């Protein structure tokens, strides 16, 4: 079996240029086989990452097993966990969906922190069949084939193997693995498909699984053709939103519009939130609210933005504060200064009413800019500068006690200008975070 997997790796060049890999490890048969295969490559650094969902009475027992096995294999192990049930209740998610989102988010964070190349997951062919039927039952128009060997930074080496093959191999070679006792519980849809639907199909027709495999492969070919149509569309990623050109979106056929939106949502692990009904009822202009993200169609852009509720923060006179999708950096300097410096604004610190704060726009906020006699509503300034509505509540506004002094990248107040008699200057540097996965 190891030779079969390594043959696939070689033929498909799945580890080409890969030096460090994270295994989503649970101690179960699939992730155990992954550890067995990948730790056999001397040039590859393998890190095990275990996420404790705290959903079962034996969760601690499973975690202890994982720790022992990592020590036996002499592999680095990272562990984290969460109250999955509480998270699902808070965000109205199913246990399966919430657990998947939290675990994947953890694995992505480990990958970023460890500067790894890929995340290896232990999905096998039975998982692929189960996902096929689950999505079919939920009415998914796309994503029925959805699992491939390599999808972005997700590696699935076992998707051609049946679950029983994996377990038989581990038992024959006396390789320890942990069995999740809830695998036989019919409380979850996945388990119902696994325990009832698949055995029934195998009973009805001896070649049923192989025929389903061919159907999935055919669907995969169709989806690849559709994805080829959207590959040329550039998705610009920012810290908590992504955008594409509106004209590019409008020129796509309906099926491809759905796929490009799913691709944008997947950047924030929210692709399952989009349904066909959303596309059917898509407005010409306006906002579509999903669970964890909002989708906005403007005349110029299509934008997917995460729902964020950042609190107001105090801005030090020297330091760096992240807010929304900007980093705000402050420093007290002595004059003279070059006033026309890109990404910077300068204020006479003695004319400001400290402390400074950065936060979202408030109802009724106004600003008097240089050269203007009257104040203007922040809302109207955002409209003038074509700031999408889904971004306005996370756009940083810098205040002192008297009111707004700066909208980074847009306008500054006419208060506290740097003059010849200015003794101390507050330099505020701002830059937009442009990488959706960047940590601040």
C-alpha positions as CSV (number, residue, x, y, z in Angstrom):
1,X,0.0,0.0,0.0
2,X,2.8,2.4,0.8
3,X,4.3,1.7,-2.6
4,X,1.0,2.5,-4.2
5,X,0.8,5.9,-2.4
6,X,4.4,6.7,-3.2
7,X,3.8,5.9,-6.9
8,X,0.9,8.4,-7.0
9,X,3.1,11.0,-5.3
10,X,5.8,10.4,-7.9
11,X,3.6,10.3,-10.9
12,X,1.7,13.5,-9.9
13,X,4.7,15.2,-8.5
14,X,2.7,16.0,-5.3
15,X,5.7,16.7,-3.2
16,X,7.7,18.6,-5.8
17,X,9.3,21.6,-4.1
18,X,7.8,20.7,-0.7
19,X,10.1,20.9,2.3
20,X,7.7,21.1,5.3
21,X,4.3,19.6,5.6
22,X,1.6,19.7,8.3
23,X,-0.5,16.5,8.9
24,X,-3.9,17.0,10.4
25,X,-3.4,14.2,12.9
26,X,-6.1,12.6,15.0
27,X,-4.5,9.2,15.7
28,X,-7.2,7.6,13.5
29,X,-6.3,5.1,10.8
30,X,-6.2,7.7,7.9
31,X,-3.9,10.2,9.6
32,X,-1.8,7.4,11.0
33,X,-1.2,6.0,7.5
34,X,-0.3,9.6,6.3
35,X,2.3,9.8,9.1
36,X,3.6,6.4,8.1
37,X,4.0,7.5,4.5
38,X,5.3,11.0,4.8
39,X,7.7,10.4,7.7
40,X,9.5,8.0,5.3
41,X,10.8,10.9,3.2
42,X,14.1,12.0,4.8
43,X,14.2,15.3,3.0
44,X,10.7,16.2,4.3
45,X,10.0,17.9,7.6
46,X,6.7,16.5,9.0
47,X,4.8,18.2,11.8
48,X,1.7,16.7,13.4
49,X,-1.1,19.0,14.3
50,X,-3.9,17.7,16.6
51,X,-7.2,19.7,17.2
52,X,-9.3,18.5,20.2
53,X,-13.0,19.2,19.5
54,X,-13.9,18.4,23.1
55,X,-17.1,16.8,21.9
56,X,-16.7,13.3,23.4
57,X,-16.0,11.8,26.8
58,X,-12.9,10.1,25.5
59,X,-11.4,13.3,24.0
60,X,-8.6,13.4,26.6
61,X,-7.9,9.7,26.1
62,X,-7.6,10.4,22.3
63,X,-5.3,13.3,22.9
64,X,-3.0,11.2,25.2
65,X,-2.9,8.5,22.5
66,X,-1.8,11.2,20.0
67,X,0.9,12.4,22.3
68,X,2.3,8.9,22.8
69,X,2.3,8.1,19.1
70,X,4.1,11.4,18.2
71,X,6.8,10.6,20.7
72,X,7.2,7.0,19.3
73,X,7.6,8.5,15.8
74,X,9.9,11.3,17.1
75,X,7.7,13.8,15.3
76,X,7.0,17.4,16.4
77,X,3.4,17.6,17.7
78,X,1.3,20.8,18.1
79,X,-2.0,20.6,20.0
80,X,-4.9,23.0,20.3
81,X,-8.7,22.7,20.9
82,X,-11.9,24.6,21.3
83,X,-15.4,24.4,22.6
84,X,-16.9,23.3,19.3
85,X,-20.4,22.9,20.7
86,X,-20.4,26.5,22.1
87,X,-19.0,27.8,18.8
88,X,-21.7,26.1,16.8
89,X,-24.5,27.4,19.0
90,X,-23.1,30.9,18.7
91,X,-23.0,30.9,15.0
92,X,-25.9,28.5,14.3
93,X,-23.8,25.8,12.7
94,X,-24.1,22.1,12.7
95,X,-21.6,20.2,14.8
96,X,-20.0,18.7,11.7
97,X,-19.7,22.1,9.9
98,X,-18.4,23.9,13.0
99,X,-15.9,21.2,13.8
100,X,-14.6,21.3,10.2
101,X,-14.3,25.1,10.1
102,X,-12.4,25.3,13.4
103,X,-10.1,22.4,12.7
104,X,-9.2,23.7,9.2
105,X,-8.7,27.2,10.6
106,X,-6.3,25.8,13.2
107,X,-4.4,23.8,10.6
108,X,-4.1,26.9,8.4
109,X,-2.7,28.9,11.3
110,X,-0.2,26.2,12.1
111,X,0.9,26.2,8.4
112,X,1.4,29.9,8.4
113,X,3.2,29.9,11.8
114,X,5.5,27.1,10.8
115,X,6.0,28.4,7.3
116,X,5.0,25.0,5.9
117,X,4.2,24.2,2.2
118,X,1.2,22.0,2.5
119,X,-1.4,20.6,4.9
120,X,-2.0,16.8,4.5
121,X,-5.5,15.5,5.3
122,X,-6.4,11.8,5.6
123,X,-9.5,11.8,3.4
124,X,-10.0,8.4,1.7
125,X,-12.3,7.2,-1.1
126,X,-15.1,6.4,1.4
127,X,-15.0,10.0,2.5
128,X,-15.3,11.1,-1.1
129,X,-18.4,8.9,-1.6
130,X,-19.9,10.1,1.6
131,X,-19.3,13.8,0.6
132,X,-20.9,13.0,-2.8
133,X,-24.1,11.8,-1.2
134,X,-24.2,14.4,1.5
135,X,-23.9,17.2,-1.0
136,X,-26.4,15.4,-3.3
137,X,-28.9,15.2,-0.4
138,X,-28.4,18.9,0.4
139,X,-29.1,19.9,-3.2
140,X,-25.5,21.0,-4.1
141,X,-25.3,21.9,-7.8
142,X,-21.6,22.0,-7.7
143,X,-18.8,20.4,-5.6
144,X,-20.2,16.9,-6.0
145,X,-16.7,15.7,-7.0
146,X,-14.9,18.3,-4.7
147,X,-12.0,16.2,-3.5
148,X,-8.7,16.0,-5.4
149,X,-5.2,15.0,-4.6
150,X,-4.0,18.5,-4.4
151,X,-6.3,21.5,-3.9
152,X,-4.4,24.7,-3.2
153,X,-2.4,23.9,-0.1
154,X,-4.5,20.9,0.9
155,X,-2.9,17.5,0.1
156,X,-5.1,14.3,0.1
157,X,-2.9,11.3,-0.6
158,X,-5.4,8.6,0.3
159,X,-8.5,9.5,-1.8
160,X,-8.1,6.4,-4.1
161,X,-8.0,4.0,-1.1
162,X,-11.0,2.4,0.6
163,X,-11.3,2.7,4.4
164,X,-11.2,-1.1,4.9
165,X,-8.0,-1.3,2.9
166,X,-6.3,1.2,5.2
167,X,-7.5,-0.5,8.4
168,X,-6.4,-3.9,7.1
169,X,-3.0,-2.6,6.2
170,X,-2.4,-1.1,9.7
171,X,-3.6,-4.2,11.5
172,X,-1.5,-6.5,9.3
173,X,1.6,-4.4,10.1
174,X,0.7,-4.0,13.8
175,X,0.6,-0.2,13.5
176,X,-1.5,1.3,16.4
177,X,-4.4,3.7,15.6
178,X,-7.3,5.2,17.5
179,X,-10.9,4.4,16.8
180,X,-13.4,7.2,17.3
181,X,-16.3,5.5,19.1
182,X,-18.8,7.9,17.5
183,X,-18.1,6.5,14.1
184,X,-20.9,3.9,14.7
185,X,-23.4,6.5,16.0
186,X,-26.2,7.4,13.6
187,X,-26.7,10.8,15.1
188,X,-24.7,12.4,12.2
189,X,-25.7,12.4,8.6
190,X,-22.2,11.3,7.5
191,X,-22.4,8.2,9.7
192,X,-25.9,7.4,8.3
193,X,-24.5,7.5,4.8
194,X,-21.5,5.4,5.8
195,X,-23.4,2.8,7.8
196,X,-26.6,2.5,5.8
197,X,-26.4,4.0,2.2
198,X,-23.0,2.6,1.1
199,X,-23.6,-1.0,2.3
200,X,-27.0,-1.0,0.7
201,X,-25.6,0.2,-2.6
202,X,-22.9,-2.5,-2.5
203,X,-25.6,-5.0,-1.8
204,X,-27.9,-3.8,-4.7
205,X,-25.1,-3.9,-7.3
206,X,-21.7,-5.5,-7.0
207,X,-20.0,-2.7,-9.1
208,X,-21.9,0.2,-7.5
209,X,-18.9,1.7,-5.9
210,X,-16.8,1.5,-9.0
211,X,-19.6,3.1,-11.0
212,X,-19.9,5.9,-8.5
213,X,-16.2,6.4,-8.8
214,X,-16.5,6.8,-12.6
215,X,-19.5,9.2,-12.1
216,X,-17.5,11.4,-9.7
217,X,-14.6,11.4,-12.1
218,X,-16.9,12.5,-14.9
219,X,-18.3,15.3,-12.8
220,X,-14.8,16.3,-11.9
221,X,-13.9,16.7,-15.6
222,X,-17.0,18.9,-16.1
223,X,-16.1,21.1,-13.1
224,X,-12.5,21.4,-14.3
225,X,-13.8,22.7,-17.6
226,X,-16.0,25.3,-15.8
227,X,-13.1,26.3,-13.5
228,X,-10.9,26.8,-16.5
229,X,-13.3,29.6,-17.5
230,X,-12.9,31.4,-14.2
231,X,-9.1,30.8,-13.8
232,X,-8.4,34.0,-15.8
233,X,-10.3,36.2,-13.4
234,X,-8.0,37.9,-10.9
235,X,-9.2,37.7,-7.2
236,X,-7.5,40.5,-5.2
237,X,-7.1,39.4,-1.6
238,X,-6.9,41.7,1.4
239,X,-6.7,41.0,5.1
240,X,-10.5,40.3,5.5
241,X,-12.0,40.8,2.1
242,X,-11.5,39.8,-1.5
243,X,-12.7,41.4,-4.7
244,X,-13.0,40.9,-8.4
245,X,-13.9,43.2,-11.3
246,X,-17.6,43.6,-11.9
247,X,-17.3,43.4,-15.7
248,X,-15.4,40.1,-15.4
249,X,-18.2,38.8,-13.2
250,X,-21.0,39.9,-15.4
251,X,-19.5,38.3,-18.5
252,X,-19.5,34.8,-16.9
253,X,-22.3,32.3,-17.5
254,X,-24.4,31.6,-14.4
255,X,-22.7,28.4,-13.4
256,X,-19.3,30.1,-13.4
257,X,-20.6,33.0,-11.4
258,X,-21.5,30.5,-8.7
259,X,-18.0,28.9,-8.9
260,X,-16.1,32.2,-8.7
261,X,-18.2,33.3,-5.7
262,X,-17.5,29.9,-4.0
263,X,-13.8,30.4,-4.7
264,X,-13.8,33.8,-3.1
265,X,-15.7,32.5,-0.1
266,X,-13.3,29.6,0.3
267,X,-10.5,32.2,1.1
268,X,-12.4,32.7,4.4
269,X,-13.5,29.1,4.8
270,X,-17.1,30.2,4.1
271,X,-17.8,28.5,0.8
272,X,-20.5,26.2,2.2
273,X,-22.6,29.3,3.2
274,X,-23.4,30.0,-0.5
275,X,-26.4,28.3,-2.0
276,X,-27.9,28.3,-5.5
277,X,-30.8,30.4,-4.2
278,X,-28.4,33.2,-3.4
279,X,-27.3,33.3,-7.0
280,X,-30.9,33.2,-8.2
281,X,-31.8,36.2,-6.0
282,X,-28.6,38.1,-6.6
283,X,-29.3,41.9,-6.8
284,X,-27.9,44.1,-9.5
285,X,-26.5,46.2,-6.7
286,X,-26.6,45.6,-3.0
287,X,-25.5,43.3,-0.2
288,X,-26.2,39.6,0.4
289,X,-25.7,38.7,4.0
290,X,-24.3,35.2,4.8
291,X,-23.4,33.7,8.2
292,X,-19.8,34.8,8.5
293,X,-19.3,37.0,5.4
294,X,-21.2,39.6,3.4
295,X,-21.3,39.8,-0.4
296,X,-21.7,43.1,-2.1
297,X,-22.2,44.0,-5.8
298,X,-21.1,47.5,-6.7
299,X,-21.0,49.0,-10.2
300,X,-17.3,48.3,-10.3
301,X,-16.5,45.4,-8.0
302,X,-17.9,42.2,-6.5
303,X,-16.7,42.0,-2.9
304,X,-16.7,39.3,-0.2
305,X,-15.9,40.6,3.2
306,X,-15.8,38.9,6.6
307,X,-18.2,40.1,9.3
308,X,-16.0,41.8,11.9
309,X,-16.9,43.7,15.0
310,X,-13.7,45.3,16.1
311,X,-13.8,47.5,19.2
312,X,-12.4,51.0,19.4
313,X,-8.7,51.0,20.3
314,X,-6.4,53.6,21.9
315,X,-3.7,54.8,19.6
316,X,-0.3,55.2,21.3
317,X,2.0,58.1,20.4
318,X,4.6,55.6,19.5
319,X,3.5,52.1,18.3
320,X,1.6,50.0,15.8
321,X,-2.1,49.2,16.0
322,X,-4.0,46.9,13.6
323,X,-7.6,47.9,12.8
324,X,-9.9,46.5,10.1
325,X,-7.7,45.9,7.1
326,X,-5.2,48.6,8.0
327,X,-2.1,48.8,10.2
328,X,-1.8,52.3,11.9
329,X,1.7,53.2,13.1
330,X,2.5,56.3,15.1
331,X,5.7,58.1,16.0
332,X,6.6,61.5,17.5
333,X,9.3,63.2,15.4
334,X,11.0,66.6,15.3
335,X,10.5,69.0,12.4
336,X,11.2,69.5,9.6
337,X,9.2,66.8,7.9
338,X,8.4,66.0,4.3
339,X,4.7,66.6,4.4
340,X,3.9,65.0,1.1
341,X,5.0,61.5,2.1
342,X,2.9,58.6,0.6
343,X,1.0,56.7,3.3
344,X,1.7,59.3,6.0
345,X,0.0,62.3,7.6
346,X,1.6,64.8,10.0
347,X,0.0,66.7,12.9
348,X,1.2,69.3,15.4
349,X,0.9,67.2,18.5
350,X,0.4,70.1,20.8
351,X,-2.8,71.1,18.9
352,X,-4.4,67.7,19.3
353,X,-6.5,66.8,22.3
354,X,-5.2,63.5,23.4
355,X,-5.6,60.6,23.8
356,X,-6.0,59.4,20.2
357,X,-8.3,56.5,19.3
358,X,-9.0,54.4,16.2
359,X,-12.4,52.9,15.6
360,X,-15.3,52.5,13.2
361,X,-17.3,55.5,12.0
362,X,-20.0,56.7,14.4
363,X,-23.4,58.1,13.5
364,X,-23.1,61.8,12.7
365,X,-19.3,61.8,12.4
366,X,-18.2,64.8,10.3
367,X,-14.8,66.1,9.1
368,X,-13.6,69.5,7.9
369,X,-10.8,69.0,5.4
370,X,-8.1,71.3,4.1
371,X,-9.5,74.0,1.8
372,X,-13.1,73.4,3.0
373,X,-15.2,75.8,5.0
374,X,-17.9,73.4,6.1
375,X,-17.8,69.9,7.6
376,X,-18.8,66.9,5.7
377,X,-20.4,63.6,6.9
378,X,-18.0,60.6,6.9
379,X,-20.7,58.6,5.2
380,X,-20.7,61.1,2.3
381,X,-16.9,61.0,2.0
382,X,-17.1,57.2,1.8
383,X,-19.6,57.5,-1.0
384,X,-17.5,60.1,-2.8
385,X,-14.5,57.8,-2.7
386,X,-16.6,54.7,-3.7
387,X,-15.8,52.8,-0.5
388,X,-18.1,49.7,-0.6
389,X,-20.7,49.5,2.1
390,X,-19.4,46.2,3.4
391,X,-16.1,47.8,4.2
392,X,-17.3,51.0,5.8
393,X,-17.8,49.6,9.3
394,X,-14.3,48.2,9.4
395,X,-12.6,51.2,7.8
396,X,-10.4,52.8,10.5
397,X,-11.2,56.3,11.6
398,X,-8.6,58.2,13.8
399,X,-10.1,60.5,16.5
400,X,-8.9,62.8,19.2
401,X,-11.2,64.1,22.0
402,X,-12.6,66.8,19.6
403,X,-13.5,64.4,16.8
404,X,-12.2,62.9,13.6
405,X,-8.6,63.8,12.5
406,X,-7.9,61.2,9.8
407,X,-9.5,58.8,7.4
408,X,-6.4,56.8,6.3
409,X,-5.8,57.0,2.6
410,X,-8.8,59.4,2.0
411,X,-8.9,62.6,4.0
412,X,-7.4,64.4,7.0
413,X,-8.7,67.1,9.2
414,X,-7.6,70.7,8.8
415,X,-6.9,70.8,12.5
416,X,-3.3,70.6,13.9
417,X,-1.4,71.3,10.7
418,X,2.4,71.4,10.9
419,X,3.6,75.0,10.8
420,X,6.9,76.7,11.1
421,X,6.4,77.2,14.8
422,X,5.5,73.5,15.4
423,X,7.8,71.9,17.9
424,X,6.7,68.3,17.9
425,X,5.1,66.3,15.1
426,X,2.9,63.3,15.3
427,X,3.6,61.1,12.3
428,X,0.8,58.7,11.4
429,X,1.7,56.0,8.9
430,X,-0.9,53.7,7.5
431,X,-0.8,50.8,5.2
432,X,-3.4,48.4,4.0
433,X,-2.9,44.7,4.6
434,X,-3.2,43.1,1.2
435,X,-2.8,39.4,2.0
436,X,-5.9,37.5,3.1
437,X,-3.8,35.1,5.1
438,X,-1.4,37.6,6.6
439,X,-1.1,37.7,10.4
440,X,-0.6,41.0,12.2
